[in-house]
Every structure is written in structure tokens, then in C-alpha cells.
Amino acid sequence: MPNSLIINDKIGRFDKVISVSGDKSISIRWVLLSSLANGVSYAKNLLLSEDVLAAIRAVKILGIKSKFTKNGIKIFGKGFEGYNYKKNLTINAENSGTLGRLILGLLINTKYPIKIIGDKSLSKRDFRRVTEPLSKFGAQFKLKKGRNLPLIIFGSQKLNSIKYYEKKGSAQCKSSVIFGGMRASGTTLIKAKKSRNHTEVLCKFLKLPISIKTRKNKDEIKINKVKTIKPLNYNIPSDISSSAFFIVLTALSNNSELIIKNVNINPSRTGIITILKKMGISIIFKNQKDYKGEKVADIKIKSPKSIKSINCPSKLNSHAIDEFLIIFLVAAKANGISYFKDLAELNQKESPRLKWAKIILTKIGIKTITTKDSIKIYGNPKLNIKKKIFIKNYLKDHRVFMTSVIAALSFGGKWNIHDKDSIKTSFPNFLKIINDLKKNVKKKKYN
């Protein structure tokens, strides 16, 4: 099959320095905030994935122009009230839950109904989690089956501030309400379970009327009506979620070392680092610096002689929610039984990822016990696969594809992984970096 990837051999020892693509979460938020700025914003290292390109197309539909340059992209903002709302607009969020949910917060003052659509995967995901709080501002929504895309948003010109309690640890829900609060009169108060905070960091850097109090288990965020946003020039750091695949590949390879340059190490995103260190993986940050409110560093990883099992603390979940599939591969090679719990949010992603964790681990011969929100993994330090494995019908979830590639390179076997193009949503050059690592060990090229 032309859209399948065949892997028949494990990767050998490597010692390499690499760079990965720009951070997807920041890229999408930069596009949305720049579209509302007064003037021209410029970004380098913007992630050119399908999700980010969908965001650029979305703001274009709203009358905001962009221009790719030799080294980056410019967005020509028209001010905070600069969207050109027309009749019969449709915005396609494609596969991006971040775009589909966040942009709703910015559209709650639309003069005309706007239809939001998405691909098959996104259309199965729950949008009530954002439409319910946003409706409290005064906007109205019509959803398929009361919860799914396509949906229609009916805006309001009289938006009132709200109080919102975000209990799921969803940065998308929190950010959508922050954006809604920017358009509402008065002060919107958000009490949110800990989750990634790129929206808040960008808002603080732009000196928008936001205040944040950090508590032990939650954040209290106040946001007032925004009048103007200044242009935002940004050199977007590399994505830690993309880096995670190579961190784990190094951890599962023999006598290997890797340095990943200029990675965003925002503390709300480094749960995977904390978890892997507890499992005995050598990971250090080098050349740390602050960049426009975000923490950035080079990450150095060394493969360990052995891997410890873990009873993973639930408090780390929101800081590693996108990385658990790949973390589970490390647990598969650990000494002993690892346990992960309170992970219902994994099934709110592009595919039901907890279900897919069980499928992949079972295929590679690892015993698991799963519930609707937990998984127990019986590690095998001598794991070595020799059979044929097929991965397909996973709703084109890019992380299922990339996790399968790392499993094949780490544990062996003959793999046929379908829907190779799924990586275009988040990490288009993933296989190029894999090939660069394999050049280091003179192995077969994948494409």
C-alpha cells in the first residue's frame, strides 16, 4: 500500500544532535492572536502542519491575510474587532481540536451564524465541553447530536462575563473561555485544573488584561475585555510532544545518546520528563533560557542500562496527556508492573488512545489490564518481537502512527503501519528525522 510504512529492522546505536518542528500549541495560538493584532506579526519556525495551516485558512476566511516569506510567515492583523463576519461562512478545523475549540471563543460576537466542520476524527469528539461555558457569555450553538461537529455558532453583541470551573484539565476548554472573556464586558473568572498554559503565557507577554494566581491543584485566572493586541514577532521553539518520540527512541535503544535543540520546556508540558526520570532515564536540560515567557532548553538523553516500573502519580497526567502512548512503550520494557490511572482524557483525543494503548501493547506481546481510565502494564526487559504486526483503522491519529514506528524501531518485528500521511497533521518531517538517525547507523531508509 502506497500510504503504508513497512519496517523490518530495529534501529542501531546512534549519537546525534537533532532539531524538531515548531511547537504546535504555540503555533496555532500565535496565528489566532496575531489575526487580532493591530498590525503585522512575524513568526519563524512556525509548524507547517495541516493543523496550523488549517488555522491560517480559518483566519483568512475571516478576512485576515497572511504571507509566507523565505524564513517565516507574516499575518496582517486588523485589530481586535477586525474579523470580517459575512453571511454563510464555514470554517473547516480539519483534524485540529485546538483550532476547532479555541476559535469558538473568538467568534462569540459574530454578527452572522458561522458553521464549524471537521474531519471524521474531529467530528466524533465532544464539543459540549466548550459550547456549554461559551453559551453562558450569550452566544448560542447548534451541534450535531447535541455534542458533535458540524456545529453552528450564533454570536451575540451583548456578551457578559462568566465564572467557569474547568475540572477536566483541558487547556483547550480553558483557552477557549479565556478568548471568550476577552470579548465580554466585566471580569471573567476561571478556576481551572492544571493544564498547559501557553495561552496565559502569550497573554501576559502581550500585556493583555489577565491575572493568574497559581494554587496547589488549580489556577485562578481573571480576564477582562481586550481593546487592542500589539503585533507579536516570535521565533517558535521546538515542540516537546514531537521531541518525545525521539526521547523514548533513545531510551529504548542500546548505548545511544541524543541532543534535541531549542525545545519548549514549559513546566506545564514536561510531565514526560518527570515520568521518564522516575523510570531511570538520564535526561538533562542544557542551555536553559527564557523566551517571551516560555522556558526553552536543549534536551540531552542517554539510554539506560535498565528501566524501572512506575506507579505514575495522577498529578502528572495533565502535564503529559499527549505523551502517554509513547510513555507506555517505556513501561513495556521496564522491570516490573507500571500503573497509570485517571486517564479518561486520553479517550477525548483524535482516537480513543487508552484503547489503542492496549491494542499496540497486546500486539507486541505485553500483558495489560485496562479500565475506562487506567492501564496496568506488565513490563518485559527482554522484549524482542519477531512476528508480523499490522496497525490500521485508528482514525488517522498521528500519535498512534508515530508510536507504532518507535515500537517497531525499538523492539523489532515486521511492521505494516497504515495511514502514513497522518503525521501531516502535527509533524510532517517525522520520518525525515528518523532517516537522519538511521543514516548515523547506516540502516534502511523509510519514506
Buried (B, 14 or more C-beta within 10 A) or exposed (E): EEEBBEBEEBBBEBBBEBBBBBBBBBBBBBBBBBBBBBBBBBBEBBBBBBBBBBBBBBBBBBBBEBEEEEEBBBBBBBEBEBBEBEEEBEBBBBBBBBBBBBBBBBBBBBEEBBBBBBBEBBBBBBBBBBBEBBBBBBBBBEBEEEBBBBBBBBBBEEBEBBEBEBEBBBBBBBBBBBBBBBBBEEBBBBBBBBBBBBBBBBBBBBEBBBEBEEEEEBBEBBBBBBEEBBBBBBBBBBBBBBBBBBBBBBBBBEEBBBBBBBBBBBEBBBBBBBBBEBBBBBBEBEEEEEBBBBBBBBBBBBBBEEBBBBEBBEEBBBBBBBBBBBBBBBBBBBBBBBBBBBBBBBBBBBBBBBBBBBBBBEBBBBEBEBEEBBBBBBBBEEBEBEEEBEBEEBBBBBBBBBBBBBBBBBBBBBBBBBBBBBBBBBBBBBBEBBBEBBEBBEBEEBE
